[in-house]
Amino acid sequence: MDKSSPACSRETWLLYCLLFLVAFNFPFVLIFNRTLTVLGIPLLIAYLLVAWLLFILAIFLIVRQLDRLNETATSDVDEGNPRV
């Protein structure tokens, strides 16, 4: 399957949505619900903030990659050179 196909991007988004749901679901949140602190921040809050930032970064990278793939696809079509 072509990496720039809509099905591949749909599968990638579905994977990240499922990972997001699992990461913020009860069992994982319970793992980090301890009385420890990280730099003065409770472990649970630190986990939620770090996981949230990592998911935002992953979404940013996916969108940027899809934009690059769309730009190369449109530039190939605009030049009259079909993609092989």
N, C-alpha and C positions, 0 to 999 in steps of 0.2 A: 504494500500500500504506500502511496506517495505521502511523504511526511507533511506536505502542505494541504492535504485533502481535508475537507470539512469533517469527515468522519474521525480522522486522527485528532483534530483539535477538540472535537466533541468528547472523545474518549479521555483526552488529557484533562479537560475541565471536569468531567465526571469523576475521575480519579482524585483530583484535588478536592472536590466537594465532599467525597466520601472520607478522605483523610481528615479534612476539617471537622466533619461530624464526629469521627472517632476520637480525634485529639481532644475535643471539648466535651466528650460524653462522660458519664458518671465514673466508670472504672478508672480512667486516666486522671481525672480530676481528684479522685480519692487517693491515688498513689502519691500525689504531691501535696495532699492536705496534712502537713506535718507542722510541728512547732519550730522548725529550723528557719533561719533567715539567711538571705543572700544579700550582702551589702546593706543590711538593715531592712530589707524587704522580705515579708513572709514568702516562703517557698511557693505556695499556691499562686500568689499574685505574680511572682517572678515568672513562673511557668506560663501563666495565662498571657502575660505581656510578651514574653519571648516567642511563644508559639504564634500569637497573633501577628507579630512583626515578621516572622518567618513566612507565614502564609501570604502576607501582603507582598513581601519580596518575591515569592514564587509566582504570584499572580502577575506582578510587574514584569518579570522575566518572560513568562509565557506570552503576554500581550506584546511585548517588544519583539519576540521571535516571530510571532504571527504577522506583525506589521512588516518585518523584514521579508518574510516569505511572500506576502502580498505585493510588496514593492517590486521584488524581483520578477514575480509572475506578471504584473502589469507592465513592467518595462520590457520584458520579452515579447509580449503581445503588441505593445506600442511600436516596437522596432520592426515588426513583421516577422520576427523569428519565432516560430512555434517552439514551445518547450518540448524537450525530448525526454 
